[in-house]
Amino acid sequence: QIQLVQSGPELKKPGESVKISCKASGYTFTDYAMHWVKQAPGKGLKWMGWINTYTGKPTYADDFKGRFVFSLEASASTANLQISNLKNEDTATYFCARRWPYFDYWGQGVMVTVSS
Amino acid sequence: DVVLTQTPPTLSATIGQSVSISCRSSQSLLDSDGDTYLNWLLQRPGQSPQLLIYSVSNLESGVPNRFSGSGSETDFTLKISGVEAEDLGVYYCMQATHAPLTFGSGTKLEIK
């Protein structure tokens, strides 16, 4: 069955970096783009951008240009999100979701907490 | 950016009651390819979102047929015909026609 399994929760200090992963199984990884979505505590969903899993080319929404990097470990069917120079406002749950325009499968989410 | 306005923000329903959620877009979601990329998602408490309806009115596999979607251009509706206890959570509309993709602010469904 199709699954997107994300890495575990993270607790970081401001200024640090974090890398979270999204491992896909049950389908051909390169067939569908992977998208990233942010959800701050108690808030709604915000699209961060996507990565072409065939070419590796990332596309970022305007609010996520600069400190955010999407990458792949294609041989491991894994998409990664790295956030550098963490700020308090990066505290959120980060979801991966596949297959524009449907978003038919989602990872379970990774809670990233930024606190001094 | 496309703004999706969902109403009502909260909804309280009894089991078996039928309810509707509205999603209005600040611009037409009709794509140049003729499709309209408006989806409905449900996020149950403590869970990730799940796809219910795609392209306005298409029921995702495995989703009960008490859920239905309708609408066109800028005005869309999700209807639940006979709410069940497992339907509680936050419903989001999302559009994938225009970049950046955007989500509505959500409608929280509570069970009386």
Interface residues (C-beta under 8 A of the other chain):
Chain A: H35 G44 L45 K46 W47 G49 A61 D62 F95 A97 W100 P101 Y102 F103 D104 W106 G107 Q108 G109
Chain B: Y37 N39 L41 Q43 Q47 S48 P49 Q50 L51 Y54 S55 E60 Y92 M94 A96 T97 A99 P100 L101 T102 F103 G104 S105 G106
